[in-house]
Amino acid sequence: MVAQIRRHDTLVIMPAWNESEAIGNTVQEVFTFGPPCDILVVDDGSRDSTAMVAREAGATVIQLPFNMGVGGAMRTGFKYAKKHGYERVIQVDADGQHDPRDIQAVLDGLAHADIAIGARFADKGEYVVKGPRKWAMNVLAWTISRIAGTRLTDVTSGFRAGNTKAIRQYVDHYPAEYLGDTIDSLVVAIRSGCTVHQVGVSMRERQAGAPSHDPLKAAIYLGRSGLALIFALTRKKSEPSSN
């Protein structure tokens, strides 16, 4: 049972897996430095005290029975947002890498489109990637920019906001497969008629805990993102549901 008290029109969705060291501070920072909002932490089958720490920090928590990956956690969050009538949602990493001071700027991007991406490579901040990972990300960004009809520099960013149209589209079609969420979800949303805008943001180091993936896993992730792009392009176009 999830106690729900909607106090604001904006919902911050925070997928979390074994983030007990960081989640409390991240939630408190969003309340302190972010805009007025409710926070939903989707505990993705954690084996530590992530859910308890998040509740103590003031977030609403949904606990999944086992680890489903970011896609499954986010789809759960979007269903919650739609059910409770939120007008805007934004995904924020539980590890604190997304600076809560940038949340309002990303939300403001919704004035120009249905989906706003917090982009790490848009002339703000000092986030740098090199080598094959950079090349792969550039290819993905160029390809999806062509599909979206606007220049996008960071299509693998999970720091994203959506309006009610995007929420409905995500509930219907957000990919629940493990690590296939960012590329697949973006391409399917664009092909379903959602527009996209990017906003420059800074990226911080994770505030506590251990990284969930090393350079090798990051390379595997990008390889899977390429496959996700191919699969997404083959999906049948669809319209978001109206309710």
C-alpha positions in Angstrom: 0.0 0.0 0.0 1.4 3.4 -1.0 0.1 6.4 0.9 -0.4 9.2 -1.6 -0.9 12.9 -0.9 -0.6 15.1 -4.0 0.5 18.5 -3.0 2.0 19.8 -6.2 1.5 19.5 -10.0 5.1 18.3 -10.5 6.4 14.8 -9.7 10.0 14.0 -9.4 10.5 10.3 -10.2 13.6 8.8 -8.7 14.4 5.1 -9.6 16.7 3.7 -7.0 18.6 0.4 -6.5 20.8 -0.1 -3.4 21.2 3.6 -2.9 20.8 3.8 0.8 24.0 5.9 1.2 22.9 8.6 -1.2 19.1 8.6 -1.4 18.4 10.5 1.8 20.6 13.5 0.9 19.4 13.4 -2.8 15.8 13.7 -1.7 16.5 16.4 0.8 18.5 18.4 -1.8 15.6 18.2 -4.3 13.2 19.5 -1.6 15.7 22.3 -0.7 17.0 23.4 -4.1 14.4 22.2 -6.5 11.0 23.7 -7.4 7.8 22.8 -5.4 7.2 19.2 -6.1 6.3 15.7 -4.8 9.0 13.0 -4.9 8.3 9.4 -5.8 11.2 7.0 -5.1 10.7 3.7 -7.0 12.8 1.2 -5.0 13.9 -1.3 -7.7 14.3 -4.4 -5.5 17.0 -3.0 -3.3 18.7 -5.3 -0.8 19.6 -2.5 1.5 17.6 0.2 3.4 17.0 2.4 0.4 13.2 2.5 0.9 13.3 3.3 4.6 15.9 6.1 4.1 13.8 7.6 1.3 10.6 7.6 3.4 12.4 9.2 6.3 13.7 11.9 4.0 10.1 12.7 3.0 9.6 10.8 -0.3 6.7 8.6 -1.3 8.1 5.1 -2.0 6.9 2.3 -4.2 8.9 -1.0 -3.6 9.2 -3.4 -6.6 9.5 -7.0 -5.5 12.7 -7.6 -7.5 15.1 -5.6 -9.7 13.5 -4.7 -13.0 16.0 -2.1 -14.2 15.5 1.6 -14.9 12.9 1.0 -17.6 10.6 -1.0 -15.3 11.0 1.5 -12.4 10.3 4.5 -14.6 7.2 2.9 -16.2 5.9 2.3 -12.6 6.6 6.0 -11.9 4.8 7.2 -15.0 1.7 5.0 -14.1 1.7 6.6 -10.7 1.9 10.1 -12.2 -0.9 9.5 -14.6 -3.1 7.9 -11.9 -2.7 10.9 -9.6 -3.1 13.6 -12.3 0.4 15.1 -12.3 0.9 17.7 -15.0 4.7 17.4 -15.2 7.2 14.7 -14.3 11.0 14.7 -14.2 13.4 11.8 -13.7 16.3 12.5 -11.3 19.0 10.0 -10.5 19.1 8.7 -6.9 22.9 9.0 -6.6 22.9 12.8 -6.7 24.6 13.2 -10.1 21.7 15.4 -11.3 22.0 18.8 -9.7 18.6 19.7 -8.2 19.4 23.3 -9.0 18.9 22.4 -12.7 15.5 20.8 -12.2 13.5 24.0 -12.8 15.5 24.8 -16.0 14.7 21.4 -17.4 11.0 21.7 -16.5 11.0 25.1 -18.2 12.1 23.4 -21.3 8.5 21.9 -21.5 7.4 25.4 -22.6 8.9 24.5 -26.0 8.2 20.7 -26.3 6.6 17.7 -24.8 9.9 16.3 -23.5 12.8 18.3 -22.2 16.3 16.7 -21.9 18.9 17.9 -19.4 21.9 17.8 -21.8 25.4 17.4 -20.4 27.1 18.5 -23.6 25.3 21.8 -24.3 27.9 24.4 -23.3 27.3 24.1 -19.6 29.3 22.2 -17.0 32.5 20.2 -17.4 31.3 16.7 -18.0 33.5 15.0 -20.6 33.6 11.6 -22.2 36.3 10.3 -24.5 37.2 7.6 -27.0 34.8 5.0 -28.4 32.1 6.0 -25.9 32.1 9.6 -27.1 32.1 8.4 -30.8 29.1 6.2 -30.1 27.2 8.9 -28.2 27.8 11.3 -31.1 26.5 8.9 -33.6 23.4 8.3 -31.5 22.8 12.0 -31.0 23.2 12.8 -34.7 20.8 10.0 -35.7 18.1 10.9 -33.2 18.5 14.6 -34.0 17.6 13.8 -37.6 14.5 11.9 -36.4 13.5 14.6 -33.9 14.1 17.5 -36.3 16.1 19.4 -33.8 19.7 19.4 -32.6 20.2 17.0 -29.6 23.7 16.5 -28.1 22.9 14.1 -25.2 20.3 11.5 -26.1 21.4 9.1 -23.4 20.8 11.5 -20.6 18.3 10.3 -18.0 17.6 13.8 -16.7 14.3 14.3 -18.5 11.0 16.0 -18.0 7.7 15.3 -19.6 4.2 16.9 -19.9 0.9 15.1 -19.8 1.1 14.0 -23.4 4.6 12.5 -22.7 3.3 10.8 -19.5 0.5 9.2 -21.4 2.8 8.0 -24.1 5.3 6.7 -21.6 2.6 4.7 -19.7 1.6 3.0 -23.0 5.0 2.4 -24.5 8.0 3.0 -22.1 10.3 0.1 -22.6 10.6 -2.0 -19.4 13.7 -4.0 -20.6 16.8 -3.6 -18.6 19.0 -0.6 -19.6 17.1 -0.1 -22.8 15.2 2.8 -21.5 16.8 6.1 -22.7 17.2 5.6 -26.4 14.2 3.4 -27.1 11.8 5.5 -25.0 13.0 8.7 -26.7 12.7 7.4 -30.3 9.3 5.8 -29.7 8.0 9.0 -28.1 9.2 11.1 -31.1 7.6 8.6 -33.6 4.4 8.9 -31.5 4.3 12.6 -32.1 6.0 14.0 -29.0 8.4 17.0 -29.6 11.8 17.3 -27.9 13.8 20.2 -26.6 17.2 20.1 -24.8 18.5 22.3 -21.9 22.1 22.6 -20.9 22.8 21.2 -17.4 25.8 20.4 -15.2 26.6 16.8 -14.1 28.1 16.1 -10.7 30.0 13.1 -9.3 27.7 10.6 -7.5 27.3 11.9 -3.9 27.8 8.5 -2.2 27.8 4.8 -2.8 29.4 2.7 -5.6 28.9 3.3 -9.4 26.5 0.8 -10.9 28.7 0.4 -14.0 32.3 0.6 -14.9 33.8 1.6 -18.3 33.3 -1.9 -19.7 29.6 -1.9 -18.7 29.3 1.6 -20.1 30.6 0.4 -23.4 28.1 -2.5 -23.3 25.3 -0.1 -22.5 26.1 2.0 -25.5 26.2 -1.1 -27.7 22.8 -2.1 -26.4 21.6 1.5 -27.0 22.6 1.1 -30.6 20.5 -2.0 -30.8 17.7 -0.3 -29.0 17.8 2.4 -31.6 17.4 -0.1 -34.4 14.5 -1.9 -32.6 12.8 1.5 -31.9 13.0 2.5 -35.5 11.2 -0.7 -36.5 8.3 -0.2 -34.0 4.9 0.7 -35.4 3.9 4.3 -34.8 1.2 4.9 -32.2 -0.7 7.6 -30.5 -0.7 8.2 -26.7 -3.9 7.1 -25.0 -6.3 9.9 -24.0 -6.9 8.8 -20.4 
